[in-house]
Amino acid sequence: MNFITLIFIALTLFSNLAFAEKSKTRDISHLISKEEFLTYADVADFIDKSPKVSEMLPASTDDVDEQGRPFVTMLTGSDCDRDGKMDDNPTCNAVFFKLWLKYAR
């Protein structure tokens, strides 16, 4: 095989992996109607109005030394895909974009 063929195979493999990663974004159009989606000003508004979830994090040794025991750290964030878990910004953007493709195009 020549070098061009190897590059083509590698690029095809990576593009398939990227597509598989993107397809993991949940379609929540059954939870959010077109009318509700159109009330969001932008993705930041969508994230702000998404349900909030909290997670307990283990205390670091610095926190325990400073605050003493028992010490609990709570982290609160948005659940953009409505699966009960806190989502990061790229996931929220992907969920919003999927809804935008369906409703606002």
Order of alpha helices (4+ residues) and beta strands (2+ residues): alpha-alpha-alpha-beta-alpha-beta-alpha
